[in-house]
């Protein structure tokens, strides 16, 4: 039998409200985060919160599978990587500085890209 039930949805970084700050999925004490959210990582990394070091709490290592199938523009990818850099992370991925790693280019490959970021 099929059973249906509700699952609460919480933001990754948490939310401010009139009642204070609601904690998000990222909690204190987490030092390594792997994001592979079938495209949701794009919205997370493009958010204003992603560019603030305080949003990442104690996180020192991030691994992300960037889904170019969802957003093929390399400039959008760069915006997300710049958010991580603003938050104090050093960012690594295959092809940094290669011919496709410039704004105005559409992702030319059929596969996604794995990003490593460390503080």
Secondary structure, DSSP 8 states (H G I E B T S, - for coil): -----------SS-EEETTEEE--SS-TT--EEEE--TTHHHHHHHSGGGG-GGGGTT--EEEEEE-TTT--BHHHHHHHHHHHHHTT-EEEETTTTSTTSSTT-B--SSS-EEEEEE-
